[in-house]
């Protein structure tokens, strides 16, 4: 794969993976606007590894707590704060894993991968995020996270299996409706992304493992590195911005992106 395309895909994926703006919408536009071929599943796995590394580094204290919690669970200490965090992250991931397997086996994910679907979901769920952010109360912090809220947010995350929804965007939407403050809603959404990316990355990794060669390994390493840096910058930017700004700028951007995708998709159909 050309180096420029590799870097562009990695940076776009890295930036949009955690911002509530839909990475799939951008990756649909990118090759079509620049007349480039699809990057393929090998690079998809690589950029997921890169973004996973970024979110784990950024929230390293919470990740360390979750890992400690897993050790507590193994030793039968299920009532410690760290064990509760680990269990809630697992619980929040169960719905999307089950739904993801159903989508995969039923071919539903392939059926939904169209520019029109991504255009409409980018618009609709952007508006849903705006309403939740404007009307949602601010009564909870991430320390107030409960098993019930984790499960509810897990079901919100299932909607992200529809391309264009934005995994981070829809989980933030769910958290804001539950009353979590903006920064805490984003933090919980990012922590939930870790087991989700691990699960999806493992599934894709099994599919592409047999096709890897030296060139693919080199391209994957480059893509993972650029995606890591881009995602880390995006996370830092969003978390700092949320101290003083709402999610409205992201919603406005989604509106422009959705309209652009609609024009592109229906223009092709015409």
C-alpha positions as CSV (number, residue, x, y, z in Angstrom):
1,X,0.0,0.0,0.0
2,X,1.3,3.5,-0.8
3,X,2.8,5.2,2.3
4,X,0.7,8.3,1.9
5,X,-2.5,6.3,1.9
6,X,-1.4,4.3,4.8
7,X,-0.6,7.4,6.9
8,X,-3.8,9.1,5.9
9,X,-6.0,6.1,6.8
10,X,-4.2,5.7,10.1
11,X,-4.5,9.4,11.1
12,X,-8.2,9.6,10.1
13,X,-9.0,6.4,12.0
14,X,-7.0,7.4,15.0
15,X,-8.6,10.8,15.3
16,X,-12.2,9.8,14.6
17,X,-12.2,6.5,16.6
18,X,-12.8,8.3,19.9
19,X,-14.3,11.6,18.8
20,X,-18.2,11.3,18.6
21,X,-18.1,11.9,14.8
22,X,-18.2,8.4,13.2
23,X,-14.9,6.9,11.9
24,X,-16.7,4.8,9.3
25,X,-18.2,7.9,7.6
26,X,-14.7,9.4,7.2
27,X,-13.2,6.2,5.9
28,X,-15.9,5.9,3.3
29,X,-15.2,9.5,2.1
30,X,-11.5,9.2,2.2
31,X,-10.8,6.7,-0.6
32,X,-13.6,8.0,-2.8
33,X,-12.5,11.6,-2.5
34,X,-8.8,10.7,-3.2
35,X,-9.6,7.9,-5.6
36,X,-7.8,5.3,-3.4
37,X,-8.5,1.6,-2.9
38,X,-9.9,0.2,0.3
39,X,-7.3,-0.3,2.9
40,X,-8.4,-3.9,3.8
41,X,-8.8,-5.8,7.0
42,X,-5.1,-6.1,7.8
43,X,-4.8,-2.4,8.2
44,X,-8.1,-2.3,10.0
45,X,-6.7,-4.5,12.7
46,X,-3.5,-2.5,12.9
47,X,-5.2,0.9,13.4
48,X,-7.4,-0.7,16.1
49,X,-4.3,-1.9,17.9
50,X,-2.9,1.6,17.6
51,X,-6.1,3.3,19.0
52,X,-6.3,0.7,21.7
53,X,-2.8,1.5,22.9
54,X,-3.7,5.2,22.9
55,X,-6.8,4.9,25.1
56,X,-5.0,2.5,27.5
57,X,-2.1,5.0,27.9
58,X,-4.4,8.0,28.4
59,X,-6.5,6.3,31.0
60,X,-3.6,4.2,32.4
61,X,-4.6,4.7,36.0
62,X,-8.1,3.4,35.4
63,X,-6.8,0.6,33.3
64,X,-4.4,-0.4,36.1
65,X,-7.4,-0.4,38.4
66,X,-9.4,-2.7,36.1
67,X,-6.4,-5.1,35.8
68,X,-6.0,-5.1,39.5
69,X,-9.8,-5.8,39.7
70,X,-9.5,-8.8,37.5
71,X,-6.8,-10.2,39.8
72,X,-9.1,-9.6,42.7
73,X,-11.9,-11.4,41.0
74,X,-9.7,-14.4,40.2
75,X,-8.8,-14.6,43.9
76,X,-12.5,-14.3,45.0
77,X,-12.4,-10.6,46.1
78,X,-15.4,-9.4,44.1
79,X,-16.5,-6.6,46.4
80,X,-13.4,-4.3,46.0
81,X,-13.8,-1.0,44.1
82,X,-11.3,-2.3,41.5
83,X,-13.1,-5.6,41.1
84,X,-16.4,-3.7,40.6
85,X,-14.9,-1.5,37.9
86,X,-13.6,-4.6,36.1
87,X,-16.9,-6.4,36.4
88,X,-18.9,-3.4,35.1
89,X,-16.6,-3.1,32.1
90,X,-17.2,-6.7,31.3
91,X,-20.9,-6.4,31.8
92,X,-21.0,-3.3,29.5
93,X,-19.3,-5.3,26.8
94,X,-21.5,-8.4,26.8
95,X,-24.4,-6.9,24.8
96,X,-22.2,-5.7,21.9
97,X,-20.3,-8.9,21.8
98,X,-23.5,-11.0,21.5
99,X,-25.0,-8.6,19.0
100,X,-21.8,-8.4,17.0
101,X,-21.6,-12.2,16.6
102,X,-25.3,-12.2,15.5
103,X,-24.6,-9.5,13.0
104,X,-21.5,-11.3,11.7
105,X,-23.1,-14.7,11.3
106,X,-26.3,-13.3,9.8
107,X,-24.4,-11.1,7.3
108,X,-26.2,-8.0,8.8
109,X,-23.0,-6.0,9.1
110,X,-22.3,-6.3,5.3
111,X,-25.9,-5.4,4.5
112,X,-25.6,-2.1,6.4
113,X,-22.3,-1.0,4.9
114,X,-23.5,1.5,2.5
115,X,-22.9,5.3,2.2
116,X,-26.6,6.0,2.5
117,X,-26.9,4.2,5.8
118,X,-23.8,5.9,7.1
119,X,-25.1,9.3,6.0
120,X,-28.4,8.9,7.8
121,X,-27.0,7.5,11.0
122,X,-24.4,10.3,11.1
123,X,-27.2,12.8,10.9
124,X,-29.8,11.1,13.1
125,X,-27.5,10.0,16.0
126,X,-25.7,13.3,15.9
127,X,-29.0,15.0,16.7
128,X,-29.7,12.3,19.4
129,X,-26.4,13.2,21.0
130,X,-27.3,16.9,20.8
131,X,-30.6,16.4,22.5
132,X,-29.1,14.2,25.2
133,X,-26.3,16.7,25.9
134,X,-28.7,19.6,26.1
135,X,-31.4,17.9,28.1
136,X,-29.5,15.4,30.1
137,X,-29.1,16.2,33.8
138,X,-25.7,16.5,35.4
139,X,-26.0,14.5,38.7
140,X,-23.3,11.8,38.4
141,X,-19.6,11.4,38.0
142,X,-17.7,8.3,36.9
143,X,-17.3,7.3,40.5
144,X,-21.1,6.8,40.6
145,X,-21.1,4.2,37.9
146,X,-23.3,1.2,38.7
147,X,-23.9,-2.2,37.3
148,X,-27.3,-1.0,36.1
149,X,-25.9,2.0,34.3
150,X,-23.1,-0.1,32.8
151,X,-25.6,-2.5,31.3
152,X,-27.8,0.3,30.0
153,X,-24.7,1.9,28.3
154,X,-23.8,-1.5,27.0
155,X,-27.1,-1.7,25.1
156,X,-26.6,1.8,23.8
157,X,-23.2,0.6,22.5
158,X,-25.0,-2.1,20.5
159,X,-26.4,0.6,18.2
160,X,-22.9,1.5,17.2
161,X,-22.8,-1.8,15.1
162,X,-24.8,0.2,12.6
163,X,-22.1,2.0,10.5
164,X,-22.0,5.8,11.0
165,X,-23.4,5.8,14.5
166,X,-20.1,6.3,16.2
167,X,-19.3,4.0,19.1
168,X,-18.0,6.8,21.4
169,X,-20.9,9.1,20.3
170,X,-23.6,6.7,21.2
171,X,-22.2,5.6,24.5
172,X,-21.6,9.2,25.5
173,X,-25.3,9.8,24.5
174,X,-26.4,7.0,26.8
175,X,-24.2,8.3,29.7
176,X,-25.5,11.9,29.3
177,X,-29.1,10.6,29.4
178,X,-28.3,8.8,32.6
179,X,-27.1,12.0,34.2
180,X,-23.3,11.8,33.9
181,X,-21.3,15.0,33.4
182,X,-19.7,15.5,30.0
183,X,-16.1,14.7,31.0
184,X,-17.3,11.6,33.0
185,X,-19.6,10.5,30.2
186,X,-16.6,10.6,27.8
187,X,-14.3,8.9,30.2
188,X,-16.8,6.0,30.7
189,X,-17.3,5.7,27.0
190,X,-13.5,5.5,26.4
191,X,-13.0,2.9,29.1
192,X,-15.8,0.9,27.6
193,X,-14.0,1.0,24.2
194,X,-11.1,-1.0,25.6
195,X,-12.7,-4.4,25.9
196,X,-14.8,-3.7,22.8
197,X,-11.8,-2.9,20.7
198,X,-10.1,-6.0,22.1
199,X,-13.0,-8.2,21.2
200,X,-13.4,-6.8,17.7
201,X,-9.7,-6.7,17.1
202,X,-9.4,-10.4,18.1
203,X,-12.2,-11.4,15.8
204,X,-10.6,-9.5,12.8
205,X,-7.2,-10.7,13.8
206,X,-8.2,-14.3,13.5
207,X,-9.5,-13.7,10.0
208,X,-6.4,-12.0,8.7
209,X,-3.7,-13.9,10.5
210,X,-3.2,-16.3,7.7
211,X,-2.8,-13.6,5.1
212,X,0.0,-11.7,6.8
213,X,3.4,-11.4,5.1
214,X,6.5,-9.2,5.6
215,X,5.1,-6.3,3.5
216,X,1.7,-6.5,5.3
217,X,3.5,-6.6,8.7
218,X,5.5,-3.5,7.8
219,X,2.4,-1.6,6.7
220,X,0.6,-2.7,9.8
221,X,3.3,-1.4,12.1
222,X,3.3,2.0,10.3
223,X,-0.5,2.2,10.5
224,X,-0.6,1.2,14.2
225,X,2.1,3.8,15.1
226,X,0.3,6.7,13.3
227,X,-3.1,5.7,14.6
228,X,-1.7,5.6,18.1
229,X,-0.3,9.1,17.9
230,X,-3.4,10.5,16.2
231,X,-5.8,8.9,18.7
232,X,-3.7,10.1,21.7
233,X,-3.8,13.7,20.4
234,X,-7.6,13.4,19.7
235,X,-8.3,12.1,23.2
236,X,-6.2,14.9,24.8
237,X,-8.0,17.5,22.7
238,X,-11.5,16.2,23.5
239,X,-11.1,15.7,27.2
240,X,-9.6,19.2,27.6
241,X,-12.2,20.8,25.4
242,X,-15.0,19.3,27.4
243,X,-14.0,21.3,30.5
244,X,-15.5,24.3,28.9
245,X,-17.4,23.3,25.8
246,X,-20.4,21.0,25.1
247,X,-20.7,18.3,22.4
248,X,-22.4,20.8,20.1
249,X,-19.3,21.4,17.9
250,X,-19.1,17.7,17.2
251,X,-22.8,17.6,16.4
252,X,-22.4,20.5,13.9
253,X,-19.6,18.7,12.3
254,X,-21.7,15.6,12.0
255,X,-24.4,17.5,10.3
256,X,-22.0,18.7,7.6
257,X,-20.5,15.3,7.2
258,X,-23.9,13.6,7.0
259,X,-25.1,16.1,4.4
260,X,-21.9,15.6,2.4
261,X,-22.4,11.8,2.5
262,X,-26.1,12.2,1.4
263,X,-25.1,14.4,-1.5
264,X,-22.4,12.0,-2.5
265,X,-24.5,8.8,-2.2
266,X,-27.7,10.1,-3.8
267,X,-25.6,11.9,-6.5
268,X,-24.1,8.5,-7.4
269,X,-27.6,7.0,-7.4
270,X,-28.8,9.6,-9.8
